[in-house]
Amino acid sequence: MKAIGYIRVSTQEQAQSGLGLEAQVVAIRAEATRRGWDLEIIADEGESGSKVDRPGLLIAKDKLARGEVQALIVAKQDRLMRSSLGWAQIVSQSKEQKWSLICLDLNLDTASPMGECMGSILAAVAQFELEQIRKRTKDALAVKKAQGYRLGRPATMPDETRARINALRNSGVTLQGVADTLNTEGIPTARGGSKWYASTVQKAIAYA
């Protein structure tokens, strides 16, 4: 059986010094050896855990989706995803695509009955959080409308930009995290500006 060991550090300084990476590798290699699995290590160095489109993670997910490897091992949950929504999405993908997710600090293995149960609980919690976010947004829009604010999507907001924002938020990325991602990708704001802020992301969501 083949597995990917995914490791990550969040700052460029850690990436350059290797702090934190070696400890993750040691723990993951020990688990793979114990199980008798072939192991490939994929790293994201200097990448934030709130970012869902990390280069290494995208490579790992592609290999898993295509069946090239059968398991993903991480030393700690926050090395893979910091948000419960993002984590639940990974758990759901492992179930749909039939590969195992092993998280050492949680003692989680989705291939086991207990691990599958834990994964289902995480997904349920994440879905509850998402519904609460939607409800708060709906209630806030109702208040704004009652106060006479004009609601509706700006005509200058491209569908691709709106879809990108929604995808990031649904993956659990914070408003500031979405703004940082859009700025990095060079996506202009709804009014053609070059700088996104958490407030402008929130307005874009409100008009979506």
N, C-alpha and C positions, 0 to 999 in steps of 0.2 A: 504494500500500500504506500502511496506517495502523499506527502503532506507539505504544506507551505508553513514556515514559521515567519510570522509577520512581526517586525520590530519597528519602533518609532521613537524619536526624540523630538521635542517641540521647539527647540531654539537652535539657531545656527552655531552658537557657542558649543552646545552639547554635541552637535553633529561633528564639529571640527575636532573636539577633544575625545569623542567616543564615549563620554560619560553616559552611563545608563544602557548603552547598546549591548555591551559585553554581558552584563548580568542577565539581560533578556535572552540573549543567545544561549547562555549556559543552561538556563532553566528549560528553554524550549528543546534544546538538543537532548537533555536528559530525559524528557518525556518521550521524544521520538524514539530514542534508543530503547527505553523501557518497553515501548509498544512494538519495536522491531520495524519501524517505518523508515522509508527513504525520505530525506528532508532537504528542502530547498529554502534558504533564507532570503526574504525580500524585506528591504528596509526603506523607510521614509525618514530621511535625516533633515532636521530643521523644519518639520511640518507640524502645523497645529492639529490637535485632535478634533477640533470643530469643523475642519475642512473635509468635505466628503469626497472631493475629486483629487485626492493625493495620488501622485504618479504610481508609487509602489502598490498602493491599495487597489488601484484600478487594474494593474497587471495581475495581482493575486486573484481578484474577483473574476477576471476574464478566464484565467486558467481553471478556476473552480467551476465556472459556468460551463466550460467546454469539456469538463471531465478529465482534464489532464492530470489533476491531482484530486485526492478524495477527502482531504481534511485541511483545516486551517487552525493553527495553534498560535495563541498569544499568551504572553506571560501575565499581563494584567488587562482588565477590561478597558481602562482608559487609554491604553496604547492603541486600541482598535477604534473605539468610539467613546466620546465623552458624554454624549446625550443619550437619554433612554430611547428616544425616537430612532436615532441612528443605529443604536444597538439592536433594537427590535427589528429593524429592517434587515440587518445582517442575519439575525436568527431566522427570520422568515425566508430569506434567500437560501439559507443552508437546508431548510426543510423542503422547499420547492425544488431545489436543484440536486437534492439528495447527496450532500456532503456533510461531514462532521465539523462542528465548531467546538474547539477545546480552549477554554479559558482557565488558566492554571490558578489564578488567585480566587476565582469563584468556585473552583472545583466543578466546573461545568463541562459536560460532554453531551452535545445534543444527540449523539447516536444512542445514548442510554435512555431508558424510560424516565428516570429522574431528571436527566438533562433536558429531555423534550418537554417535561412538565415545567421546569424552570423557564425554559424558553417561551412557552405559552404564556406564563405569568408575566414575563417581561413585556411581551407583545401586547397583552391586555392592558397593562399599566400605561404603556406608550400610547395606545389607542385612546384610553381615557383622557390622557393629557392633551392629545390632539383635539378631541371633542370639546374639552374645556377651553382651549385656545380659540376654537371656532366660535363657541358660544360667547366668549368675552368680546371677540371682534364684532359679532353680529349685534350684541347689545350696545357696544360703543357706537356703531354706525347708526343704530336706531336713535340714540341720544343726539348725535350730530344732525341727523335729518330733522328731528323735532326742533332743534335749535335754528333751523333754517339754512344749514350748510348744504351746498350743492354737491351731491354725490354722483359718482359715475367715473368710468375709466377715462383718463386723459387720452385724447385722440393721438397724441404723439408717442404713446407707450407701445413699442413693438410687441407683438405676441410672443416673440422669442425671449425678450427680456422678462416679460411677465411670467412665462413658463419657467425660466431659469430661477427667478426669485421664489416661486412656489415650490420648485423642486428642492432648493436649498433649505427653505423653512420646514418643509415636510420631512426633511432628513434630520431636523433638530438643530440646524445652525442658527445661532443668535442673530438678531437684527444687525449688530455691528459686524458679526462674521460674514453675513450676506453682503454688507456694504464693502468690506475689505476684499471679498472675492470678486465682486463686480468691478471694483477699482483696479484690481490686479489684471483682470481680463480686458480692461479698457472699454467696458460697455458704458455708453453715455446714459445720463439720466433721462427721465421722461421729457424734460424740457431742454434736452440737448447739452446739459452740463457735463463736466468731466469728473466730478467728485461726488461719490455717494456717501451718505451718512446714515446712521441708524434711523433718524427721523424721516429721511427721504424714502428709505425702504418701507417704513411703516405706512407712509402716505401711498406708496405704490400698491401695497397690499390692500389698503382701504378702498382704492379705486378699482381693484381687480374684479 
